[in-house]
Each structure stands twice: as C-alpha cells, then as structure tokens.
Amino acid sequence: MQDPNTSNQDDLIFKLDKDRSWLLENLDKGKWPELRRELAELERKISKLIISVQENNVDS
C-alpha cells in the first residue's frame, strides 16, 4: 500500500509540472512580453524544484 503523503506529493508534483509546462508553452507563444524574463526564471525554478523532489524520492 502506498503512503498517502507520497501519493499527495506525487499528485502535487504532477500538477506543478503541468502548470510549468503551460507557462513555458505560453511564453514560447510570446504571451506576456513585459514579464517574460521574470516568468522564464519562475519556470526554471519550478523545473529545478520538480527535479530535486523526484531525485529525493528515488533516493528514499
């Protein structure tokens, strides 16, 4: 049986990655040019967070 906390974390990471992907797709389409730099930085930070969490889950 899977730990409910792990399941919730997996669901949260999935949703976060989906939002990150949506943000990147819209930035690539040229949306929000005045905020592009800040939003691109946010996307990179979210990506690094997701990778870090996934790596820590593999180690556990």
C-alpha positions in Angstrom: 0.0 0.0 0.0 1.3 3.4 -0.9 1.9 6.1 1.7 -0.9 8.7 1.4 1.7 11.5 1.8 3.7 10.1 -1.1 0.5 9.9 -3.2 -0.4 13.5 -2.4 3.2 14.6 -3.2 3.1 12.8 -6.5 -0.2 14.5 -7.4 1.1 17.9 -6.4 4.3 17.4 -8.4 2.2 16.3 -11.4 0.0 19.4 -11.2 3.0 21.7 -10.7 4.7 20.2 -13.8 1.6 20.6 -15.8 1.4 24.3 -14.8 5.1 24.7 -15.5 4.6 23.2 -19.0 1.6 25.5 -19.6 3.6 28.6 -18.6 6.5 27.6 -20.8 4.2 27.0 -23.8 2.6 30.4 -23.4 6.0 32.1 -23.0 7.1 30.4 -26.2 4.0 31.8 -27.9 5.0 35.3 -27.0 2.5 36.0 -24.2 3.3 38.5 -21.5 6.4 40.1 -23.2 6.7 42.6 -20.4 7.0 39.8 -17.8 8.9 37.3 -20.0 12.2 37.4 -18.1 10.6 37.0 -14.6 8.2 34.3 -15.8 11.0 32.4 -17.5 13.0 32.5 -14.3 10.0 31.2 -12.4 9.6 28.3 -14.9 13.3 27.4 -14.4 12.9 27.4 -10.6 9.8 25.2 -10.8 11.6 22.8 -13.0 14.6 22.6 -10.7 12.2 22.0 -7.7 10.5 19.2 -9.5 13.8 17.5 -10.5 15.0 17.9 -6.9 11.9 16.3 -5.4 11.9 13.5 -7.9 15.6 12.8 -7.2 15.0 12.7 -3.5 12.1 10.3 -4.0 14.3 7.9 -5.9 16.9 8.0 -3.1 14.3 7.3 -0.4 
